[in-house]
Amino acid sequence: MEATAVAYLAAGFGAGLVVLGAAFGIGKLAAAAMDASGRQPEVAPQVRVSMLIAAALIEGATFFALAICILLALK
């Protein structure tokens, strides 16, 4: 196999793992937030804000990792 083919393959696997990890993390985050809102409805707005901030941080790390995968594939 050529080096470029291996780079494309590794970047594809890396991007897939990044997306799966982010989806799993955001799913767990949303489940915990809904559980907290169901247990104490009076704190639902604060939980929602905290959930959105954490989801944005997860998405930011995901986009960074995807950019790294793209840069490795194009190198």
C-alpha positions in Angstrom: 0.0 0.0 0.0 1.2 3.5 -0.7 1.7 6.0 2.0 -1.1 8.3 0.7 -3.6 5.4 0.8 -2.7 4.6 4.4 -3.0 8.3 5.3 -6.5 8.4 3.7 -7.5 5.2 5.5 -6.2 6.4 8.9 -7.9 9.8 8.5 -11.2 8.1 7.6 -11.0 5.8 10.6 -10.0 8.7 12.9 -12.9 10.9 11.7 -15.3 8.0 12.2 -14.1 7.4 15.7 -14.3 11.1 16.5 -17.9 11.4 15.4 -18.9 8.2 17.2 -17.3 9.4 20.4 -18.9 12.9 20.2 -22.3 11.4 19.5 -22.0 9.0 22.5 -20.9 11.9 24.7 -23.7 14.2 23.7 -26.2 11.4 24.1 -25.1 10.7 27.6 -25.1 14.4 28.4 -28.6 14.9 27.1 -29.9 11.8 29.0 -28.4 13.1 32.3 -29.9 16.5 31.7 -33.3 15.1 31.0 -33.1 12.9 34.1 -32.1 16.0 36.2 -34.9 18.0 34.8 -37.4 15.3 35.5 -36.3 14.9 39.0 -36.2 18.7 39.8 -38.3 20.6 37.3 -37.5 23.9 39.1 -33.9 23.8 38.0 -34.6 22.8 34.4 -33.4 26.2 32.9 -30.1 26.0 34.7 -29.6 22.4 33.6 -30.4 23.3 30.0 -27.9 26.1 29.9 -25.2 23.9 31.5 -26.1 21.1 29.0 -25.8 23.5 26.0 -22.4 24.8 27.2 -21.1 21.2 27.6 -22.5 20.2 24.2 -20.8 23.2 22.6 -17.5 22.2 24.2 -17.8 18.6 22.9 -18.6 19.8 19.4 -15.6 22.2 19.5 -13.3 19.3 20.4 -14.9 17.2 17.7 -14.4 19.8 15.0 -10.8 20.2 16.1 -10.2 16.5 15.8 -11.9 16.4 12.4 -9.7 19.2 11.2 -6.6 17.2 12.4 -7.8 14.2 10.4 -8.4 16.3 7.3 -4.9 17.8 7.6 -3.3 14.4 8.0 -5.2 13.1 5.0 -4.1 16.1 2.8 -0.4 15.9 3.9 
